[in-house]
Amino acid sequence: MTKHILSFLLIFSFISNAEPLPSDKAQGFFIAFGVGPRLPLSSFSNSTDLGYGLNVEFSYTDTDVLPFFVFTKVGFETYPGSRSFYQATDYSNFSTNILPVHFGVRHYFSPILQNIVLLIPMVELSAAYTYYQKLHEFKPGSGRSNFTEDSSKFGFSVGGGFSMFLMEIAANYNYFQSNQFISVDLKVRLPLFISF
């Protein structure tokens, strides 16, 4: 509980433009767990339906860079094939599994609510590497063989949301060639290490 209070003081003292803590240097490492839906866009939505994803994120900040946090995020996402895609093609099953890795920076603004609940707006930008695995299965009698396709792509993600300190909600636009999607995550963020 003490770590939660210290991390709250570290973040809140700088984000809310309050007086800095009486220390030459304060720093913190945090871990966050997120889960939420994934909405495919553009050509990606022609063959896939709404998917879901989960991730784990590690972030760091200190008094030299606040209110910026640097982070890395690793996740798993899966997208089933769409019914209309099955009806229009020889596919009996088509699914896409994604393993994304993000490296980025997040900026927290001054709180817009402080009395009832702490509500802090934020924006983030990250570069991303993603490994894709696509399962191709075809209808009997189609004359086509089932196979698995592996590929990888580089891209980026930009988004924003709101932090309630220990919980966050964020939405991001994710761009990869031929695979654009919007992700929405509900996150729980906990301190791993706080130093004053």
Summary of the structure (lengths in Angstrom):
residues: 196
radius of gyration: 20.3
end to end distance: 16.3
largest distance: 74.1
contacts: 611
relative contact order: 0.22
helix: 13%
strand: 63%
